[in-house]
């Protein structure tokens, strides 16, 4: 559940709130009278959410990811070294 605070309080305690967001991956919702609320989140968390959103846009990709997840859970997948994966995708 996100932490909620007022605009005035956020201004007064910005550094503390910033640390809470970065150190503990908290989301801070800042309320301001008469305008829409905003959220303060860590940039790494935002990147992760955007990447997840991108991966889940395609129903076909969702099915592929779910199948891979089930294989991993049931330990039916094959293991591959990082070195061979890099070679496979041309990063070596």
C-alpha atoms as one frame of an Amber mdcrd trajectory, in Angstrom:
protein
   0.000   0.000   0.000   1.500   3.345  -0.962   2.382   5.949   1.621   0.166
   9.019   1.284   1.190  12.522   2.193   0.261  16.088   1.448   2.127  18.410
  -0.871   3.138  20.602   2.067   4.508  17.639   4.030   6.289  16.282   0.962
   8.064  19.607   0.447   9.117  19.714   4.099  10.386  16.119   4.132  11.440
  15.601   0.538  14.880  14.091   1.280  13.394  11.655   3.817  10.640  10.605
   1.401  13.171  10.254  -1.414  15.271   7.904   0.747  12.178   5.860   1.631
  11.357   5.451  -2.052  14.888   4.483  -3.079  15.947   2.425  -0.053  12.686
   0.548   0.575  11.022   0.597  -2.856   8.069   2.448  -1.333   5.608   4.414
  -3.446   4.676   7.828  -2.098   1.391   9.367  -3.255   1.433  13.144  -2.924
  -1.956  14.796  -2.617  -2.513  18.417  -3.538  -5.824  20.124  -3.086  -7.625
  20.813  -6.346  -5.271  18.812  -8.595  -4.585  15.224  -9.472  -2.390  13.199
  -7.095   1.134  12.279  -8.199   3.335   9.359  -7.212   6.997   9.323  -6.322
   8.638   6.006  -7.234  12.213   4.884  -7.804  13.369   5.150 -11.421  14.394
   1.478 -11.379  10.884   0.518 -10.266   9.353   2.598 -13.059  11.647   0.958
 -15.624  10.633  -2.457 -14.358   6.920  -1.613 -14.564   7.284  -0.232 -18.084
   9.206  -3.311 -19.234   6.588  -5.627 -17.722   3.826  -3.642 -19.395   5.635
  -3.918 -22.721   6.100  -7.678 -22.373   2.429  -8.196 -21.508   1.004  -6.189
 -24.431   0.953  -9.170 -26.746  -1.388 -12.053 -25.859   0.974 -14.361 -27.758
   3.920 -13.225 -25.627   1.876 -13.641 -22.430   1.216 -17.274 -23.358   4.903
 -17.832 -24.153   5.943 -16.322 -20.801   3.367 -18.360 -18.875   4.547 -21.579
 -20.533   8.156 -20.734 -19.688   7.152 -19.966 -16.110   5.355 -23.306 -15.771
   8.357 -25.170 -17.222  10.613 -23.432 -14.712   8.293 -24.239 -11.810   8.078
 -27.890 -12.792  11.832 -27.987 -13.492  11.198 -29.376 -16.994  13.231 -26.752
 -18.802  16.804 -27.201 -19.911  19.573 -25.300 -18.179  21.905 -23.151 -20.243
  25.038 -21.296 -19.278  25.216 -17.536 -19.604  28.115 -17.935 -22.023  26.103
 -20.116 -24.415  23.114 -17.740 -24.236  25.361 -14.806 -25.159  26.741 -16.798
 -28.076  23.222 -17.791 -29.187  22.013 -14.175 -29.385  25.264 -12.816 -30.825
  26.554 -10.897 -27.822  29.936 -12.594 -27.789
